[in-house]
Amino acid sequence: MDRGDEKLESMGGCRMCLAIPGKIIEITSDATHSALVDVMGVRRRVDLGLLQEDKPKTGDWVLIHVGFAMSKISEEEALDQMHTLQMLGESEAAIDEARGYGLEDVEEKRIT
């Protein structure tokens, strides 16, 4: 536990990892089951292996947690979730989260 975690814990707070919405830009054609996903302007690779029963396609929105697409969601749900993150002041945290995962063979691109 780092000092920031200790301070947060001593104040009765906690940290929570959120699933964040991302839009699939490109799906890898090889057997890795990965996709290039845009998360609030940051493009990273995520693993689609958990969605084999309901395979996403380019243009679909997914909820992502630690580099894995956990579920498909509608664009409306994705936009609502992003709006909520912005209202809570968590947009930068979501972008930092997106930077922290992804297969490192893809160069991060921030869209402005």
Contacts in CASP RR format, 6 or more apart in sequence:
PFRMAT RR
TARGET T0000
AUTHOR 0000-0000-0000
METHOD contacts of the structure
MODEL  1
MDRGDEKLESMGGCRMCLAIPGKIIEITSDATHSALVDVMGVRRRVDLGL
LQEDKPKTGDWVLIHVGFAMSKISEEEALDQMHTLQMLGESEAAIDEARG
YGLEDVEEKRIT
1 9 0 8 1.000
5 15 0 8 1.000
8 14 0 8 1.000
8 15 0 8 1.000
17 65 0 8 1.000
17 66 0 8 1.000
17 97 0 8 1.000
18 65 0 8 1.000
18 85 0 8 1.000
18 90 0 8 1.000
18 93 0 8 1.000
18 94 0 8 1.000
18 97 0 8 1.000
19 63 0 8 1.000
19 64 0 8 1.000
19 65 0 8 1.000
19 70 0 8 1.000
20 39 0 8 1.000
20 40 0 8 1.000
20 63 0 8 1.000
20 64 0 8 1.000
20 65 0 8 1.000
20 81 0 8 1.000
20 85 0 8 1.000
20 94 0 8 1.000
20 97 0 8 1.000
20 98 0 8 1.000
21 39 0 8 1.000
21 61 0 8 1.000
21 62 0 8 1.000
21 63 0 8 1.000
21 64 0 8 1.000
21 73 0 8 1.000
21 77 0 8 1.000
21 78 0 8 1.000
21 79 0 8 1.000
21 81 0 8 1.000
21 82 0 8 1.000
22 37 0 8 1.000
22 38 0 8 1.000
22 39 0 8 1.000
22 40 0 8 1.000
22 61 0 8 1.000
22 62 0 8 1.000
22 63 0 8 1.000
22 64 0 8 1.000
22 78 0 8 1.000
23 37 0 8 1.000
23 38 0 8 1.000
23 59 0 8 1.000
23 60 0 8 1.000
23 61 0 8 1.000
23 78 0 8 1.000
24 35 0 8 1.000
24 36 0 8 1.000
24 37 0 8 1.000
24 56 0 8 1.000
24 57 0 8 1.000
24 58 0 8 1.000
24 59 0 8 1.000
24 60 0 8 1.000
24 61 0 8 1.000
24 62 0 8 1.000
25 35 0 8 1.000
25 36 0 8 1.000
25 37 0 8 1.000
25 38 0 8 1.000
25 43 0 8 1.000
25 58 0 8 1.000
25 59 0 8 1.000
26 35 0 8 1.000
26 36 0 8 1.000
26 58 0 8 1.000
27 34 0 8 1.000
27 35 0 8 1.000
27 36 0 8 1.000
27 48 0 8 1.000
27 56 0 8 1.000
27 57 0 8 1.000
27 58 0 8 1.000
28 34 0 8 1.000
28 35 0 8 1.000
28 36 0 8 1.000
28 45 0 8 1.000
32 47 0 8 1.000
33 47 0 8 1.000
33 48 0 8 1.000
33 49 0 8 1.000
33 52 0 8 1.000
34 45 0 8 1.000
34 46 0 8 1.000
34 47 0 8 1.000
34 48 0 8 1.000
34 103 0 8 1.000
35 45 0 8 1.000
35 46 0 8 1.000
35 48 0 8 1.000
35 56 0 8 1.000
35 69 0 8 1.000
36 43 0 8 1.000
36 44 0 8 1.000
36 45 0 8 1.000
36 106 0 8 1.000
37 43 0 8 1.000
37 44 0 8 1.000
37 45 0 8 1.000
37 46 0 8 1.000
37 62 0 8 1.000
37 64 0 8 1.000
37 69 0 8 1.000
38 111 0 8 1.000
39 64 0 8 1.000
39 94 0 8 1.000
39 95 0 8 1.000
39 97 0 8 1.000
39 98 0 8 1.000
40 82 0 8 1.000
40 91 0 8 1.000
40 94 0 8 1.000
40 95 0 8 1.000
40 98 0 8 1.000
41 95 0 8 1.000
41 109 0 8 1.000
41 110 0 8 1.000
41 111 0 8 1.000
41 112 0 8 1.000
42 95 0 8 1.000
42 98 0 8 1.000
42 99 0 8 1.000
42 108 0 8 1.000
42 109 0 8 1.000
42 110 0 8 1.000
42 111 0 8 1.000
43 106 0 8 1.000
43 108 0 8 1.000
43 109 0 8 1.000
43 111 0 8 1.000
44 67 0 8 1.000
44 98 0 8 1.000
44 99 0 8 1.000
44 100 0 8 1.000
44 101 0 8 1.000
44 102 0 8 1.000
44 103 0 8 1.000
44 106 0 8 1.000
44 108 0 8 1.000
45 102 0 8 1.000
45 103 0 8 1.000
45 105 0 8 1.000
45 106 0 8 1.000
46 62 0 8 1.000
46 64 0 8 1.000
46 67 0 8 1.000
46 68 0 8 1.000
46 69 0 8 1.000
46 101 0 8 1.000
46 102 0 8 1.000
47 67 0 8 1.000
47 68 0 8 1.000
47 69 0 8 1.000
48 55 0 8 1.000
48 56 0 8 1.000
48 62 0 8 1.000
48 69 0 8 1.000
49 68 0 8 1.000
49 69 0 8 1.000
50 68 0 8 1.000
50 69 0 8 1.000
50 70 0 8 1.000
51 62 0 8 1.000
51 69 0 8 1.000
51 71 0 8 1.000
51 72 0 8 1.000
54 72 0 8 1.000
56 62 0 8 1.000
56 69 0 8 1.000
56 72 0 8 1.000
60 72 0 8 1.000
61 72 0 8 1.000
61 73 0 8 1.000
61 74 0 8 1.000
61 75 0 8 1.000
61 77 0 8 1.000
61 78 0 8 1.000
62 69 0 8 1.000
62 70 0 8 1.000
62 71 0 8 1.000
62 72 0 8 1.000
62 73 0 8 1.000
63 69 0 8 1.000
63 70 0 8 1.000
63 71 0 8 1.000
63 73 0 8 1.000
63 81 0 8 1.000
64 70 0 8 1.000
64 98 0 8 1.000
64 101 0 8 1.000
66 101 0 8 1.000
67 101 0 8 1.000
67 102 0 8 1.000
73 81 0 8 1.000
82 91 0 8 1.000
82 94 0 8 1.000
85 91 0 8 1.000
85 93 0 8 1.000
85 94 0 8 1.000
99 108 0 8 1.000
END
